[in-house]
Amino acid sequence: MTNATPEISLFDALHSTPARRYLKPDPIPEDVLWAILDAAIRGPSGGNTQGWGWVVVTDADVKRQVAEWYREGWERAYGSRRDEIMSGGPAGQALGVQNFLSAEHLSQHLEEAPVWVIPVLRGVAKSTSPRAGSSIYGAVQQLMLAARAYGIGSTLTSLYLGHEDDVKALLGIPEDAATMALIPLGYPARGRWAQPKRRPVEEVVHWGRWGEQRAREA
Ligand SMILES: Cc1cc2nc3c(=O)[nH]c(=O)nc-3n(C[C@H](O)[C@H](O)[C@H](O)COP(=O)(O)O)c2cc1C
């Protein structure tokens, strides 16, 4: 099957790629996956070392097993605080109830996403550098934007990480490498390509030195 290169302006995509967690199980054509991955690997890495690998997971048994591990992480991080979050307690205020419900949905249906991509970075398994991920997360975002261009939703997830060693063993990932995320991909079943809600740009930009802020000219 051939899928024409989609047309969406770069800025439209940048402003309309929220986490999409309600996904249909419909398969993603392989040529589309290649196009998305080929866009991802155009991203930057220090010295252009490209110490990465991109594991594409579609096997139902693998997904079922990792989804169980993910749900353990979900339960630890959020599930056990469901009531507090739903009643607008501090944890709920940060995440938001809608976001919580969508994240809960994903945790319960992770294995139904037709494709997962697990970006892997070599040489960082033991790293304590806060910048270790900088040689892959730009490319990860390119993957998510390229998916969006094809109308495919994604979310960067991490709650499987309590089982990092198990995931590595299951997928044969080299010892020196780390999984950097698990990105479920699928055509959206619900929701919109809404602009992600963020604090206003004027509030987070500092001009010249920290604390020097300006209003944005219209
Ligand atoms: C480091 C990192 C880890 C994340 N882990 C998860 C996760 O395990 N599960 C999940 O549903 N979303 C996860 N997210 C997605 C965030 O919740 C999401 O990016 C954030 O709420 C903003 O969502 P929005 O772009 O739709 O506004 C993660 C995002 C990042 C950057």
The ligand as a Tripos MOL2 file, in Angstrom:
@<TRIPOS>MOLECULE
LIG
   31    33     1     0     0
SMALL
NO_CHARGES

@<TRIPOS>ATOM
      1 C1          9.3200   12.0440   30.3640 C.3       1 LIG1
      2 C2          7.8500   11.8240   30.0780 C.ar      1 LIG1
      3 C3          7.2320   10.6920   30.5680 C.ar      1 LIG1
      4 C4          5.8700   10.4830   30.3240 C.ar      1 LIG1
      5 N1          5.2910    9.3110   30.7560 N.ar      1 LIG1
      6 C5          3.9790    9.0910   30.4720 C.ar      1 LIG1
      7 C6          3.3750    7.8510   30.8110 C.ar      1 LIG1
      8 O1          4.0210    6.9300   31.3230 O.2       1 LIG1
      9 N2          2.0660    7.6710   30.5200 N.ar      1 LIG1
     10 C7          1.3160    8.6390   29.8930 C.ar      1 LIG1
     11 O2          0.1260    8.4060   29.6540 O.2       1 LIG1
     12 N3          1.8650    9.8120   29.5370 N.ar      1 LIG1
     13 C8          3.1770   10.0470   29.8010 C.ar      1 LIG1
     14 N4          3.7670   11.2200   29.3810 N.ar      1 LIG1
     15 C9          2.9640   12.1950   28.6240 C.3       1 LIG1
     16 C10         2.6750   13.4550   29.4620 C.3       1 LIG1
     17 O3          1.7240   13.1550   30.4340 O.3       1 LIG1
     18 C11         2.1930   14.5330   28.4930 C.3       1 LIG1
     19 O4          3.2570   14.8450   27.6310 O.3       1 LIG1
     20 C12         1.7550   15.7840   29.2110 C.3       1 LIG1
     21 O5          0.6840   15.5100   30.0820 O.3       1 LIG1
     22 C13         1.3280   16.8500   28.2100 C.3       1 LIG1
     23 O6          0.2620   16.3410   27.4500 O.3       1 LIG1
     24 P1         -0.3430   17.1900   26.2390 P.3       1 LIG1
     25 O7          0.7780   17.3960   25.2650 O.co2     1 LIG1
     26 O8         -1.4480   16.3420   25.6860 O.co2     1 LIG1
     27 O9         -0.8060   18.4750   26.8070 O.co2     1 LIG1
     28 C14         5.1270   11.4310   29.5930 C.ar      1 LIG1
     29 C15         5.7750   12.5520   29.0690 C.ar      1 LIG1
     30 C16         7.1260   12.7360   29.2950 C.ar      1 LIG1
     31 C17         7.8220   13.9410   28.6720 C.3       1 LIG1
@<TRIPOS>BOND
     1     1     2 1
     2     2     3 ar
     3     2    30 ar
     4     3     4 ar
     5     4     5 ar
     6     4    28 ar
     7     5     6 ar
     8     6     7 ar
     9     6    13 1
    10     7     8 2
    11     7     9 ar
    12     9    10 ar
    13    10    11 2
    14    10    12 ar
    15    12    13 ar
    16    13    14 ar
    17    14    15 1
    18    14    28 ar
    19    15    16 1
    20    16    17 1
    21    16    18 1
    22    18    19 1
    23    18    20 1
    24    20    21 1
    25    20    22 1
    26    22    23 1
    27    23    24 1
    28    24    25 2
    29    24    26 1
    30    24    27 1
    31    28    29 ar
    32    29    30 ar
    33    30    31 1
@<TRIPOS>SUBSTRUCTURE
     1 LIG1         1 GROUP 0 **** ****
